[in-house]
């Protein structure tokens, strides 16, 4: 049970997001279009969580993916969806502002 919660919320070994981005990981921001337009990480792709399953063909399965949102809740759901659809390397970056500070 505890491990399941850790997996859901991306709690576990520390991930070096700066390194992942430097190696070509893509950032998918799963907030709404309006939220994304009010501020986002440069170079990130906006695919709202509600539209994620309909846009899986736009994402390469062999790429490392970092998902983010406002707080980490929607990105945890996005990570779960992507993992269940065969995307192997998916990381929950949590809130976009926090993630932005980690990749500078």
C-alpha positions in Angstrom: 0.0 0.0 0.0 2.7 2.5 1.0 4.7 1.6 -2.2 1.6 2.1 -4.3 1.2 5.6 -2.9 4.8 6.4 -3.4 4.6 5.3 -7.0 1.4 7.3 -7.6 2.8 10.5 -6.2 6.3 10.0 -7.7 7.9 9.7 -4.2 11.1 7.7 -4.3 14.7 8.1 -5.3 15.5 11.7 -6.2 15.3 12.4 -9.9 17.8 14.9 -11.4 15.3 16.7 -13.6 18.0 19.1 -14.9 20.0 16.1 -16.2 16.9 14.5 -17.7 16.0 17.7 -19.6 19.7 18.1 -20.7 19.5 14.5 -22.1 16.4 15.4 -24.2 13.5 14.6 -22.0 10.3 16.3 -23.0 8.1 18.2 -20.5 4.4 17.8 -20.8 2.3 20.3 -18.9 -1.1 18.7 -18.2 -2.8 21.9 -16.9 -5.7 23.5 -18.9 -4.9 25.7 -21.9 -5.7 28.8 -19.8 -3.4 27.8 -17.0 -0.6 27.1 -19.4 -1.1 30.4 -21.2 -0.7 32.3 -17.9 2.8 30.8 -17.4 4.7 27.7 -18.2 8.2 26.2 -18.6 9.9 27.3 -21.9 9.8 24.4 -24.4 7.1 22.5 -22.5 4.1 21.0 -24.4 0.6 21.6 -23.2 -1.7 18.6 -23.3 -4.4 19.0 -20.7 -5.0 15.9 -18.6 -8.6 15.7 -19.9 -7.2 15.4 -23.5 -4.2 13.2 -22.8 -5.6 9.9 -23.8 -6.8 11.3 -27.2 -3.3 12.7 -27.9 -1.0 9.8 -27.1 0.0 9.5 -30.7 1.7 12.9 -30.5 4.1 11.6 -27.9 7.0 9.3 -28.7 7.1 6.2 -26.5 10.9 6.0 -26.7 11.4 9.5 -25.2 11.9 10.3 -21.5 8.8 12.3 -20.4 8.5 14.6 -17.4 4.9 15.6 -16.6 3.9 18.6 -14.6 0.8 20.6 -13.5 0.0 23.1 -10.8 0.6 21.0 -7.7 1.6 17.5 -8.8 -1.9 15.8 -8.5 -2.8 15.9 -12.2 0.7 15.1 -13.2 0.6 12.0 -11.0 -2.6 10.9 -12.9 -0.9 11.7 -16.2 2.1 9.6 -15.2 -0.2 6.7 -14.4 -2.0 7.0 -17.7 1.2 7.1 -19.7 2.8 4.2 -17.9 -0.4 2.1 -18.4 -0.2 2.9 -22.2 3.4 1.6 -22.5 5.4 4.7 -22.0 8.4 3.4 -20.1 10.3 6.5 -18.8 7.8 8.9 -17.2 8.6 11.1 -14.3 6.2 13.2 -12.2 7.8 16.7 -12.1 5.1 18.0 -9.8 4.1 21.6 -9.9 5.5 23.5 -12.9 6.9 26.4 -10.9 8.8 24.0 -8.6 10.0 22.0 -11.6 11.2 25.2 -13.4 13.4 26.0 -10.4 14.9 22.5 -10.5 16.0 22.7 -14.2 17.7 26.1 -14.2 
